[in-house]
Amino acid sequence: MYREILDEYLSHLEDLEARIERFQSKLEELSHEEAYEDKIGQLRCLKGVDTSSAMIFHVEVSDFNRFPNAKAFASFCGLTPSEDSSGDKTKRLSITKQGNTHLRKTLIECSQVLVRGTVGKKGKKLKSKQNGQDVKVIDYADKAVLRLQKKYHRMILRGVNRNIAITAVARELACFIWGIETGHIA
């Protein structure tokens, strides 16, 4: 009896994996359309950002120019710390979570991948994603990744909770994504 249940679950898992693979290939196909190809390719230059997450950022937001600055975009994602102020006292609290939940979760997942590995070292997969992109975008993405990895490791060495450090990295990653999407890559 338990074997039948396990077989049923495994069969269902295989079906779901096949559906995910079909959706991934369709998303990959869509990302090569003229409307998406340039920006998706640029976003993929960031470590941790693949085609599906780049499409999520690009399609969910649509017009990044509606945000006057990167800080406003991070706030839209709900990654800005809340604050409890009274008189001269200011206390930082957890993130507001007031923004787009889907973007926030995707940024957190991308940050989880971004902080892995040796600081400043590019893997073969990242090099292949950057192949053929504008040198300015690659330099900007490399500086962003280096800064975010260093920030994460500094926070961990100070004893900051890992989830808080990842969230801080995700907030800055949102700012770098805004920079790529709006062309503010100085």
LOGU-286694 format. One record per residue: residue in one letter; x, y, z of N, C-alpha, C in turn. Coordinates in pm, 1 decimal. Layout:
# LOGU-286694
+-----+----------+----------+----------+----------+----------+----------+----------+----------+----------+
! res !       nX !       nY !       nZ !      caX !      caY !      caZ !       cX !       cY !       cZ !
+-----+----------+----------+----------+----------+----------+----------+----------+----------+----------+
!   A !        X !        Y !        Z !        X !        Y !        Z !        X !        Y !        Z !
...
+-----+----------+----------+----------+----------+----------+----------+----------+----------+----------+
END
This chain:
# LOGU-286694
+-----+----------+----------+----------+----------+----------+----------+----------+----------+----------+
! res !       nX !       nY !       nZ !      caX !      caY !      caZ !       cX !       cY !       cZ !
+-----+----------+----------+----------+----------+----------+----------+----------+----------+----------+
!   M !     81.4 !   -118.2 !      0.0 !      0.0 !      0.0 !      0.0 !     87.4 !    126.8 !      0.0 !
!   Y !    190.5 !    131.8 !     85.9 !    277.2 !    249.3 !     90.0 !    353.4 !    266.9 !    -40.3 !
!   R !    386.6 !    154.0 !   -102.2 !    458.8 !    160.4 !   -229.1 !    371.5 !    224.2 !   -337.2 !
!   E !    242.2 !    191.6 !   -338.4 !    150.2 !    250.3 !   -435.7 !    138.5 !    401.7 !   -415.8 !
!   I !    130.9 !    443.2 !   -290.9 !    121.8 !    586.9 !   -261.1 !    248.5 !    657.6 !   -306.7 !
!   L !    364.2 !    597.8 !   -275.5 !    491.7 !    656.8 !   -316.8 !    501.0 !    665.0 !   -468.9 !
!   D !    460.9 !    559.5 !   -537.4 !    462.7 !    559.4 !   -683.9 !    371.9 !    668.2 !   -740.8 !
!   E !    256.4 !    687.9 !   -678.3 !    163.6 !    792.4 !   -721.9 !    226.2 !    931.2 !   -705.1 !
!   Y !    290.6 !    953.8 !   -591.0 !    358.3 !   1081.6 !   -566.7 !    472.6 !   1103.3 !   -666.0 !
!   L !    549.6 !   1000.0 !   -692.0 !    660.1 !   1011.7 !   -787.0 !    609.8 !   1040.4 !   -927.9 !
!   S !    499.3 !    977.5 !   -965.2 !    439.4 !   1003.0 !  -1096.5 !    393.2 !   1148.5 !  -1106.7 !
!   H !    331.4 !   1196.8 !   -999.9 !    286.0 !   1336.7 !   -997.7 !    405.0 !   1432.2 !  -1004.5 !
!   L !    512.9 !   1399.4 !   -935.2 !    634.0 !   1480.8 !   -938.1 !    692.3 !   1487.1 !  -1079.1 !
!   E !    697.5 !   1375.5 !  -1148.3 !    748.0 !   1372.0 !  -1285.1 !    662.9 !   1459.5 !  -1377.5 !
!   D !    530.2 !   1454.5 !  -1359.4 !    440.7 !   1538.5 !  -1439.9 !    467.8 !   1686.3 !  -1414.4 !
!   L !    484.1 !   1722.3 !  -1288.2 !    510.8 !   1862.2 !  -1254.1 !    645.9 !   1907.7 !  -1309.0 !
!   E !    746.8 !   1821.8 !  -1300.9 !    878.2 !   1856.2 !  -1354.9 !    871.1 !   1876.8 !  -1505.7 !
!   A !    792.6 !   1795.3 !  -1573.8 !    776.5 !   1810.2 !  -1718.8 !    707.4 !   1942.8 !  -1751.7 !
!   R !    605.8 !   1979.9 !  -1672.8 !    537.1 !   2108.2 !  -1693.9 !    633.0 !   2224.7 !  -1671.3 !
!   I !    712.0 !   2217.6 !  -1565.1 !    808.1 !   2323.7 !  -1535.6 !    906.7 !   2338.0 !  -1650.5 !
!   E !    952.9 !   2226.1 !  -1702.0 !   1048.1 !   2229.4 !  -1813.2 !    985.4 !   2293.2 !  -1937.4 !
!   R !    858.1 !   2261.7 !  -1965.2 !    788.6 !   2323.5 !  -2078.7 !    775.7 !   2474.8 !  -2058.8 !
!   F !    738.6 !   2515.8 !  -1937.9 !    726.2 !   2659.1 !  -1909.8 !    861.0 !   2728.8 !  -1920.2 !
!   Q !    966.7 !   2665.6 !  -1871.2 !   1100.0 !   2724.7 !  -1878.9 !   1142.8 !   2743.4 !  -2024.3 !
!   S !   1117.3 !   2644.0 !  -2107.3 !   1157.1 !   2656.3 !  -2248.0 !   1074.4 !   2763.9 !  -2318.4 !
!   K !    946.7 !   2776.1 !  -2284.6 !    862.7 !   2880.7 !  -2342.9 !    911.6 !   3018.7 !  -2297.9 !
!   L !    949.2 !   3029.6 !  -2170.4 !   1001.7 !   3155.9 !  -2117.3 !   1133.3 !   3192.4 !  -2185.1 !
!   E !   1218.0 !   3092.9 !  -2205.9 !   1345.2 !   3115.2 !  -2276.7 !   1318.6 !   3164.1 !  -2418.5 !
!   E !   1220.4 !   3104.9 !  -2482.2 !   1183.6 !   3145.3 !  -2618.2 !   1132.0 !   3289.7 !  -2620.9 !
!   L !   1047.4 !   3324.5 !  -2524.3 !    993.2 !   3460.7 !  -2516.2 !   1102.8 !   3563.7 !  -2488.9 !
!   S !   1201.7 !   3525.5 !  -2410.1 !   1307.8 !   3619.2 !  -2373.0 !   1393.1 !   3659.9 !  -2493.4 !
!   H !   1385.3 !   3585.1 !  -2601.3 !   1463.4 !   3617.2 !  -2720.7 !   1385.5 !   3702.1 !  -2820.9 !
!   E !   1261.4 !   3740.4 !  -2783.4 !   1186.3 !   3831.2 !  -2869.6 !   1247.5 !   3970.3 !  -2860.6 !
!   E !   1227.5 !   4047.3 !  -2964.8 !   1290.5 !   4179.2 !  -2975.2 !   1260.0 !   4269.9 !  -2856.2 !
!   A !   1139.9 !   4263.5 !  -2803.3 !   1099.9 !   4351.8 !  -2693.3 !   1175.6 !   4323.2 !  -2563.4 !
!   Y !   1224.9 !   4202.0 !  -2547.3 !   1287.0 !   4161.8 !  -2421.4 !   1436.9 !   4135.4 !  -2429.3 !
!   E !   1485.7 !   4098.0 !  -2544.2 !   1619.3 !   4040.8 !  -2556.8 !   1731.3 !   4126.0 !  -2496.1 !
!   D !   1733.5 !   4255.6 !  -2524.4 !   1843.0 !   4340.8 !  -2475.9 !   1844.6 !   4349.1 !  -2323.5 !
!   K !   1731.8 !   4387.2 !  -2264.7 !   1727.6 !   4406.1 !  -2119.1 !   1744.6 !   4275.5 !  -2043.5 !
!   I !   1688.4 !   4167.9 !  -2093.6 !   1702.0 !   4038.5 !  -2026.5 !   1848.5 !   3995.1 !  -2030.3 !
!   G !   1914.1 !   4013.9 !  -2144.0 !   2056.0 !   3980.4 !  -2155.4 !   2140.8 !   4062.7 !  -2059.5 !
!   Q !   2107.0 !   4189.8 !  -2044.2 !   2181.8 !   4275.5 !  -1952.1 !   2160.9 !   4233.2 !  -1807.0 !
!   L !   2037.1 !   4202.8 !  -1770.3 !   2009.3 !   4160.4 !  -1632.9 !   2078.2 !   4027.7 !  -1599.7 !
!   R !   2089.3 !   3941.9 !  -1699.3 !   2153.3 !   3812.1 !  -1677.2 !   2303.5 !   3824.3 !  -1650.7 !
!   C !   2360.6 !   3942.0 !  -1674.0 !   2501.8 !   3963.7 !  -1643.4 !   2528.4 !   3963.0 !  -1493.5 !
!   L !   2423.3 !   3980.4 !  -1413.7 !   2436.8 !   3976.2 !  -1268.1 !   2436.5 !   3830.9 !  -1221.1 !
!   K !   2527.7 !   3797.7 !  -1132.2 !   2530.4 !   3662.5 !  -1076.1 !   2401.3 !   3639.6 !   -998.6 !
!   G !   2341.8 !   3524.0 !  -1017.5 !   2218.8 !   3489.8 !   -946.8 !   2093.3 !   3519.9 !  -1025.4 !
!   V !   2104.9 !   3598.2 !  -1131.4 !   1988.7 !   3633.6 !  -1212.8 !   1992.4 !   3550.4 !  -1339.9 !
!   D !   1891.3 !   3465.2 !  -1356.3 !   1882.4 !   3385.5 !  -1477.8 !   1768.2 !   3438.5 !  -1563.6 !
!   T !   1734.1 !   3367.7 !  -1667.6 !   1632.3 !   3415.1 !  -1761.2 !   1497.1 !   3433.0 !  -1693.8 !
!   S !   1455.8 !   3335.7 !  -1613.1 !   1322.6 !   3346.0 !  -1552.4 !   1314.1 !   3462.2 !  -1454.9 !
!   S !   1415.4 !   3481.8 !  -1371.9 !   1410.3 !   3594.0 !  -1277.3 !   1422.3 !   3727.7 !  -1351.2 !
!   A !   1503.6 !   3733.9 !  -1455.7 !   1514.8 !   3857.3 !  -1533.6 !   1380.7 !   3891.6 !  -1599.1 !
!   M !   1311.8 !   3791.0 !  -1650.1 !   1179.9 !   3814.3 !  -1709.2 !   1080.5 !   3861.1 !  -1603.0 !
!   I !   1088.8 !   3804.2 !  -1483.0 !    999.9 !   3847.4 !  -1374.6 !   1022.5 !   3994.9 !  -1345.0 !
!   F !   1148.9 !   4036.0 !  -1329.3 !   1178.7 !   4176.2 !  -1300.3 !   1127.2 !   4266.4 !  -1411.8 !
!   H !   1158.6 !   4228.7 !  -1533.7 !   1126.4 !   4314.4 !  -1647.8 !    975.6 !   4324.9 !  -1671.0 !
!   V !    905.2 !   4214.3 !  -1661.3 !    762.5 !   4213.3 !  -1692.6 !    678.3 !   4265.3 !  -1575.7 !
!   E !    714.4 !   4229.5 !  -1453.2 !    637.4 !   4275.7 !  -1336.8 !    640.5 !   4427.3 !  -1323.5 !
!   V !    756.1 !   4487.7 !  -1349.5 !    770.3 !   4632.0 !  -1331.5 !    729.7 !   4706.7 !  -1457.5 !
!   S !    764.4 !   4655.3 !  -1571.8 !    731.9 !   4712.1 !  -1701.5 !    806.7 !   4842.6 !  -1730.1 !
!   D !    783.7 !   4946.3 !  -1651.0 !    848.2 !   5075.7 !  -1676.0 !    927.2 !   5117.6 !  -1552.5 !
!   F !   1057.0 !   5095.4 !  -1556.3 !   1142.3 !   5130.7 !  -1443.0 !   1159.8 !   5281.6 !  -1429.4 !
!   N !   1133.3 !   5354.4 !  -1535.5 !   1149.9 !   5499.5 !  -1532.0 !   1044.1 !   5569.4 !  -1446.1 !
!   R !    941.7 !   5497.8 !  -1403.9 !    842.3 !   5558.8 !  -1315.6 !    896.6 !   5578.4 !  -1174.5 !
!   F !   1011.1 !   5513.8 !  -1145.3 !   1076.2 !   5531.3 !  -1015.1 !   1185.1 !   5636.9 !  -1031.0 !
!   P !   1180.4 !   5743.7 !   -951.3 !   1278.3 !   5851.3 !   -967.8 !   1420.9 !   5809.9 !   -933.8 !
!   N !   1434.2 !   5710.1 !   -849.1 !   1568.5 !   5662.8 !   -811.7 !   1561.3 !   5517.2 !   -767.4 !
!   A !   1678.2 !   5459.9 !   -742.1 !   1686.9 !   5318.4 !   -704.3 !   1621.7 !   5293.0 !   -569.3 !
!   K !   1632.7 !   5388.9 !   -480.2 !   1572.9 !   5374.8 !   -346.6 !   1420.5 !   5359.6 !   -356.8 !
!   A !   1358.7 !   5432.8 !   -447.6 !   1214.1 !   5423.5 !   -468.4 !   1176.7 !   5285.9 !   -522.0 !
!   F !   1260.2 !   5230.4 !   -609.2 !   1232.8 !   5095.7 !   -661.3 !   1245.7 !   4991.3 !   -550.3 !
!   A !   1348.5 !   5002.3 !   -465.9 !   1364.8 !   4908.7 !   -353.8 !   1245.4 !   4917.9 !   -259.2 !
!   S !   1193.9 !   5037.0 !   -241.1 !   1076.1 !   5056.0 !   -157.8 !    954.3 !   4989.7 !   -221.6 !
!   F !    941.3 !   4999.7 !   -354.2 !    832.6 !   4935.2 !   -426.8 !    837.1 !   4783.1 !   -406.9 !
!   C !    957.3 !   4730.3 !   -393.7 !    974.0 !   4586.0 !   -372.8 !    949.2 !   4545.1 !   -228.0 !
!   G !    932.7 !   4642.0 !   -139.4 !    907.0 !   4611.2 !      1.4 !   1031.8 !   4574.5 !     78.4 !
!   L !   1147.5 !   4619.5 !     31.9 !   1274.3 !   4582.8 !     94.8 !   1334.6 !   4696.6 !    177.1 !
!   T !   1256.1 !   4799.6 !    202.7 !   1304.3 !   4912.2 !    281.9 !   1276.0 !   4885.2 !    429.3 !
!   P !   1373.4 !   4908.0 !    516.5 !   1347.9 !   4885.9 !    659.6 !   1245.9 !   4986.0 !    713.7 !
!   S !   1159.0 !   4938.6 !    800.2 !   1065.1 !   5030.3 !    864.4 !   1136.1 !   5097.5 !    980.8 !
!   E !   1072.5 !   5200.6 !   1033.7 !   1139.3 !   5280.7 !   1134.9 !   1039.8 !   5320.2 !   1243.0 !
!   D !   1087.3 !   5320.8 !   1366.6 !   1006.3 !   5366.6 !   1478.9 !   1077.7 !   5488.2 !   1537.1 !
!   S !   1023.0 !   5607.5 !   1511.4 !   1088.8 !   5730.9 !   1553.3 !   1003.8 !   5804.2 !   1655.8 !
!   S !   1070.6 !   5858.7 !   1754.4 !   1004.7 !   5940.7 !   1854.4 !   1107.2 !   6038.5 !   1909.6 !
!   G !   1088.5 !   6164.4 !   1880.2 !   1183.9 !   6264.2 !   1927.2 !   1320.6 !   6242.0 !   1866.3 !
!   D !   1422.1 !   6230.5 !   1950.6 !   1558.9 !   6208.7 !   1903.9 !   1589.8 !   6061.8 !   1879.2 !
!   K !   1501.1 !   5973.1 !   1921.9 !   1526.7 !   5829.1 !   1910.6 !   1475.6 !   5775.0 !   1778.1 !
!   T !   1558.8 !   5696.9 !   1713.9 !   1522.5 !   5631.0 !   1588.8 !   1560.3 !   5484.5 !   1599.9 !
!   K !   1464.6 !   5398.0 !   1575.2 !   1489.8 !   5254.0 !   1582.8 !   1452.5 !   5189.9 !   1449.6 !
!   R !   1547.1 !   5117.3 !   1390.3 !   1522.4 !   5044.8 !   1265.0 !   1455.1 !   4912.5 !   1297.2 !
!   L !   1352.9 !   4881.2 !   1218.1 !   1278.6 !   4757.3 !   1237.4 !   1295.0 !   4669.3 !   1112.9 !
!   S !   1213.4 !   4568.1 !   1102.6 !   1221.5 !   4477.4 !    987.6 !   1173.4 !   4547.9 !    860.8 !
!   I !   1187.5 !   4480.7 !    746.5 !   1145.0 !   4540.5 !    619.7 !    993.8 !   4562.4 !    619.4 !
!   T !    949.6 !   4655.4 !    537.8 !    808.7 !   4694.8 !    537.9 !    716.5 !   4589.6 !    476.2 !
!   K !    763.8 !   4516.4 !    377.4 !    684.7 !   4416.8 !    303.7 !    559.9 !   4478.2 !    241.0 !
!   Q !    564.2 !   4607.2 !    212.6 !    449.0 !   4676.6 !    156.0 !    443.6 !   4668.2 !      4.2 !
!   G !    548.9 !   4622.0 !    -57.5 !    556.9 !   4625.7 !   -202.9 !    514.7 !   4497.7 !   -270.9 !
!   N !    568.7 !   4478.4 !   -386.9 !    538.7 !   4364.7 !   -472.7 !    602.7 !   4237.8 !   -415.0 !
!   T !    520.3 !   4147.5 !   -366.6 !    567.4 !   4025.4 !   -302.4 !    645.6 !   3937.2 !   -398.5 !
!   H !    598.1 !   3927.9 !   -520.5 !    662.9 !   3841.4 !   -619.3 !    805.2 !   3889.9 !   -649.3 !
!   L !    819.7 !   4020.0 !   -666.5 !    953.1 !   4076.5 !   -690.0 !   1043.9 !   4054.4 !   -569.1 !
!   R !    990.2 !   4077.7 !   -449.7 !   1069.6 !   4064.6 !   -328.2 !   1120.7 !   3920.6 !   -311.9 !
!   K !   1034.3 !   3824.5 !   -330.9 !   1075.4 !   3683.6 !   -317.6 !   1179.6 !   3647.1 !   -422.6 !
!   T !   1162.0 !   3696.8 !   -543.9 !   1258.1 !   3668.0 !   -650.6 !   1393.3 !   3731.4 !   -620.0 !
!   L !   1392.3 !   3853.7 !   -568.3 !   1517.8 !   3919.8 !   -530.2 !   1588.7 !   3843.4 !   -418.3 !
!   I !   1513.6 !   3793.4 !   -322.1 !   1572.5 !   3714.9 !   -212.6 !   1636.6 !   3587.9 !   -268.5 !
!   E !   1566.4 !   3519.6 !   -358.5 !   1620.7 !   3396.5 !   -417.5 !   1746.9 !   3425.4 !   -498.8 !
!   C !   1746.1 !   3532.7 !   -575.3 !   1864.8 !   3570.1 !   -653.2 !   1981.6 !   3602.4 !   -559.9 !
!   S !   1952.7 !   3667.5 !   -449.5 !   2057.4 !   3702.0 !   -353.1 !   2116.8 !   3578.0 !   -288.0 !
!   Q !   2034.5 !   3476.5 !   -266.4 !   2083.7 !   3350.9 !   -209.4 !   2191.9 !   3290.4 !   -299.0 !
!   V !   2171.8 !   3298.6 !   -428.9 !   2268.6 !   3244.8 !   -524.7 !   2389.2 !   3337.1 !   -536.5 !
!   L !   2364.2 !   3467.3 !   -536.6 !   2470.0 !   3566.1 !   -556.0 !   2579.9 !   3555.9 !   -450.7 !
!   V !   2543.6 !   3528.2 !   -326.3 !   2642.7 !   3529.5 !   -218.1 !   2724.1 !   3400.3 !   -209.3 !
!   R !   2687.1 !   3299.8 !   -286.4 !   2762.3 !   3173.0 !   -284.3 !   2894.5 !   3187.8 !   -358.2 !
!   G !   2986.6 !   3101.4 !   -324.8 !   3113.1 !   3096.6 !   -397.4 !   3216.4 !   3192.4 !   -344.4 !
!   T !   3328.5 !   3198.3 !   -414.1 !   3440.0 !   3283.3 !   -376.5 !   3411.7 !   3427.0 !   -419.1 !
!   V !   3439.7 !   3519.2 !   -328.4 !   3415.7 !   3661.2 !   -356.0 !   3500.8 !   3706.1 !   -474.4 !
!   G !   3434.2 !   3766.6 !   -573.4 !   3504.1 !   3822.8 !   -688.2 !   3539.6 !   3724.6 !   -798.2 !
!   K !   3508.5 !   3597.2 !   -780.2 !   3542.9 !   3498.0 !   -882.1 !   3420.0 !   3467.4 !   -967.5 !
!   K !   3439.7 !   3474.6 !  -1100.1 !   3331.6 !   3445.3 !  -1194.1 !   3337.9 !   3299.7 !  -1236.9 !
!   G !   3222.8 !   3235.6 !  -1237.6 !   3214.9 !   3099.0 !  -1285.5 !   3194.7 !   3094.1 !  -1435.8 !
!   K !   3204.8 !   2975.5 !  -1491.9 !   3188.6 !   2957.6 !  -1636.8 !   3049.3 !   2996.3 !  -1683.4 !
!   K !   2948.7 !   2963.5 !  -1601.2 !   2810.7 !   2994.1 !  -1639.7 !   2789.6 !   3144.3 !  -1649.8 !
!   L !   2841.2 !   3220.0 !  -1552.6 !   2826.7 !   3365.7 !  -1555.7 !   2901.7 !   3424.9 !  -1674.2 !
!   K !   3021.3 !   3374.2 !  -1701.4 !   3098.6 !   3424.0 !  -1816.0 !   3022.8 !   3400.8 !  -1946.2 !
!   S !   2958.6 !   3285.0 !  -1957.6 !   2884.3 !   3256.1 !  -2080.7 !   2760.1 !   3344.6 !  -2092.6 !
!   K !   2696.1 !   3378.8 !  -1978.0 !   2580.3 !   3468.9 !  -1982.0 !   2622.5 !   3610.6 !  -2019.9 !
!   Q !   2744.5 !   3649.6 !  -1982.3 !   2793.5 !   3783.8 !  -2012.2 !   2850.2 !   3795.0 !  -2152.7 !
!   N !   2877.0 !   3683.1 !  -2215.9 !   2935.3 !   3681.9 !  -2349.7 !   2844.2 !   3756.4 !  -2448.0 !
!   G !   2901.8 !   3854.0 !  -2518.1 !   2827.3 !   3929.2 !  -2618.8 !   2756.1 !   4052.3 !  -2565.6 !
!   Q !   2764.6 !   4078.5 !  -2437.7 !   2699.4 !   4196.6 !  -2379.7 !   2793.2 !   4317.1 !  -2383.8 !
!   D !   2736.3 !   4434.9 !  -2365.5 !   2812.0 !   4559.2 !  -2364.0 !   2911.1 !   4558.1 !  -2247.3 !
!   V !   3031.8 !   4605.7 !  -2271.4 !   3138.1 !   4605.9 !  -2170.5 !   3098.0 !   4688.4 !  -2048.1 !
!   K !   3027.9 !   4800.3 !  -2070.0 !   2984.0 !   4884.0 !  -1958.7 !   2889.2 !   4807.3 !  -1866.0 !
!   V !   2799.2 !   4731.6 !  -1924.2 !   2702.8 !   4654.3 !  -1845.4 !   2775.6 !   4544.9 !  -1767.2 !
!   I !   2870.2 !   4478.0 !  -1831.9 !   2945.8 !   4371.9 !  -1764.6 !   3025.3 !   4430.3 !  -1648.2 !
!   D !   3092.0 !   4543.8 !  -1669.9 !   3167.7 !   4607.4 !  -1561.9 !   3076.4 !   4646.2 !  -1445.9 !
!   Y !   2962.2 !   4703.9 !  -1479.3 !   2864.9 !   4743.6 !  -1376.9 !   2817.1 !   4622.4 !  -1297.6 !
!   A !   2784.4 !   4514.9 !  -1368.6 !   2736.6 !   4392.3 !  -1303.2 !   2845.5 !   4331.4 !  -1215.5 !
!   D !   2970.0 !   4329.7 !  -1265.2 !   3080.1 !   4273.6 !  -1185.9 !   3104.8 !   4355.1 !  -1059.4 !
!   K !   3100.3 !   4487.7 !  -1070.9 !   3117.3 !   4574.1 !   -953.6 !   3003.7 !   4550.3 !   -854.0 !
!   A !   2883.5 !   4536.2 !   -906.0 !   2767.5 !   4512.5 !   -820.1 !   2782.3 !   4380.7 !   -743.9 !
!   V !   2818.6 !   4275.5 !   -814.2 !   2832.6 !   4144.4 !   -750.8 !   2942.9 !   4146.8 !   -645.9 !
!   L !   3056.3 !   4206.9 !   -678.7 !   3166.2 !   4216.1 !   -583.5 !   3122.7 !   4292.6 !   -458.2 !
!   R !   3056.5 !   4405.5 !   -478.1 !   3010.4 !   4485.4 !   -364.5 !   2912.0 !   4407.4 !   -277.6 !
!   L !   2817.5 !   4339.4 !   -341.2 !   2715.6 !   4265.9 !   -266.2 !   2774.2 !   4146.4 !   -192.1 !
!   Q !   2868.3 !   4075.7 !   -254.5 !   2932.2 !   3963.3 !   -186.5 !   3012.6 !   4010.8 !    -66.0 !
!   K !   3085.8 !   4119.6 !    -82.2 !   3163.2 !   4174.2 !     29.7 !   3070.9 !   4220.2 !    141.7 !
!   K !   2962.5 !   4284.8 !    105.3 !   2866.0 !   4332.1 !    205.7 !   2811.8 !   4214.5 !    286.1 !
!   Y !   2774.0 !   4108.8 !    216.2 !   2719.7 !   3990.6 !    283.1 !   2821.6 !   3932.7 !    381.7 !
!   H !   2944.9 !   3914.7 !    336.7 !   3046.4 !   3852.9 !    423.0 !   3082.4 !   3942.4 !    541.7 !
!   R !   3085.4 !   4073.5 !    521.3 !   3109.1 !   4165.2 !    633.5 !   2998.5 !   4153.2 !    737.8 !
!   M !   2875.1 !   4146.2 !    691.3 !   2762.5 !   4136.2 !    783.9 !   2766.3 !   4004.4 !    860.6 !
!   I !   2798.5 !   3896.7 !    791.8 !   2805.5 !   3765.9 !    857.7 !   2918.1 !   3765.3 !    961.9 !
!   L !   3033.5 !   3822.7 !    927.3 !   3144.9 !   3828.5 !   1022.2 !   3111.8 !   3914.1 !   1144.6 !
!   R !   3025.7 !   4011.9 !   1129.0 !   2982.4 !   4094.0 !   1242.2 !   2879.7 !   4022.6 !   1328.7 !
!   G !   2832.0 !   3907.1 !   1282.7 !   2735.3 !   3830.0 !   1360.3 !   2590.3 !   3857.5 !   1326.1 !
!   V !   2567.6 !   3923.9 !   1213.7 !   2430.6 !   3952.1 !   1170.9 !   2365.8 !   3821.5 !   1125.2 !
!   N !   2239.0 !   3806.5 !   1155.4 !   2162.0 !   3689.5 !   1113.1 !   2168.8 !   3675.6 !    961.0 !
!   R !   2183.3 !   3552.7 !    912.1 !   2198.9 !   3527.9 !    768.6 !   2080.6 !   3581.4 !    687.8 !
!   N !   1959.8 !   3562.1 !    737.3 !   1841.9 !   3609.2 !    664.0 !   1839.1 !   3761.5 !    651.9 !
!   I !   1883.8 !   3829.2 !    755.9 !   1889.3 !   3975.5 !    751.6 !   1994.7 !   4019.9 !    650.3 !
!   A !   2108.3 !   3951.5 !    648.8 !   2214.3 !   3984.7 !    553.0 !   2166.6 !   3961.6 !    409.1 !
!   I !   2098.4 !   3851.3 !    385.2 !   2046.4 !   3821.8 !    250.9 !   1945.5 !   3928.8 !    208.9 !
!   T !   1860.5 !   3971.5 !    300.9 !   1761.6 !   4074.9 !    270.7 !   1829.4 !   4207.8 !    237.8 !
!   A !   1935.5 !   4239.2 !    309.8 !   2010.7 !   4362.3 !    280.9 !   2073.7 !   4355.0 !    142.2 !
!   V !   2126.1 !   4239.0 !    107.7 !   2184.1 !   4219.7 !    -25.3 !   2074.6 !   4231.7 !   -132.1 !
!   A !   1957.6 !   4174.8 !   -104.1 !   1846.7 !   4181.3 !   -200.0 !   1803.5 !   4325.2 !   -224.5 !
!   R !   1804.5 !   4406.3 !   -119.6 !   1767.4 !   4547.4 !   -134.8 !   1864.9 !   4618.1 !   -228.4 !
!   E !   1993.5 !   4596.2 !   -207.5 !   2092.1 !   4660.1 !   -295.7 !   2088.2 !   4601.0 !   -435.6 !
!   L !   2061.1 !   4472.3 !   -445.8 !   2048.3 !   4410.0 !   -577.6 !   1934.1 !   4476.7 !   -655.1 !
!   A !   1825.3 !   4507.4 !   -586.3 !   1713.7 !   4577.5 !   -650.8 !   1760.8 !   4711.8 !   -705.9 !
!   C !   1845.8 !   4779.2 !   -631.5 !   1897.9 !   4908.7 !   -677.1 !   1984.6 !   4892.9 !   -801.9 !
!   F !   2066.3 !   4788.0 !   -805.6 !   2150.0 !   4763.6 !   -923.3 !   2064.9 !   4723.7 !  -1043.8 !
!   I !   1959.2 !   4648.7 !  -1020.5 !   1868.6 !   4611.6 !  -1130.0 !   1801.6 !   4736.7 !  -1186.9 !
!   W !   1760.0 !   4828.0 !  -1098.3 !   1703.6 !   4955.3 !  -1143.8 !   1805.7 !   5029.6 !  -1230.7 !
!   G !   1930.8 !   5028.1 !  -1189.0 !   2037.0 !   5094.4 !  -1265.9 !   2051.2 !   5037.8 !  -1405.9 !
!   I !   2048.2 !   4905.8 !  -1416.9 !   2059.7 !   4841.6 !  -1549.9 !   1938.2 !   4874.8 !  -1635.3 !
!   E !   1820.7 !   4861.9 !  -1577.5 !   1696.5 !   4884.2 !  -1653.7 !   1680.2 !   5028.1 !  -1700.9 !
!   T !   1730.0 !   5124.5 !  -1622.0 !   1713.3 !   5264.6 !  -1659.0 !   1834.7 !   5322.9 !  -1729.6 !
!   G !   1942.6 !   5245.1 !  -1737.3 !   2063.3 !   5293.0 !  -1804.1 !   2153.9 !   5376.5 !  -1715.6 !
!   H !   2129.8 !   5377.1 !  -1586.1 !   2213.4 !   5450.9 !  -1491.3 !   2327.9 !   5360.1 !  -1445.6 !
!   I !   2419.2 !   5332.0 !  -1534.6 !   2529.8 !   5240.8 !  -1501.9 !   2662.7 !   5316.2 !  -1506.1 !
!   A !   2677.4 !   5407.0 !  -1413.9 !   2800.2 !   5487.3 !  -1409.2 !   2903.7 !   5422.5 !  -1320.9 !
+-----+----------+----------+----------+----------+----------+----------+----------+----------+----------+
END
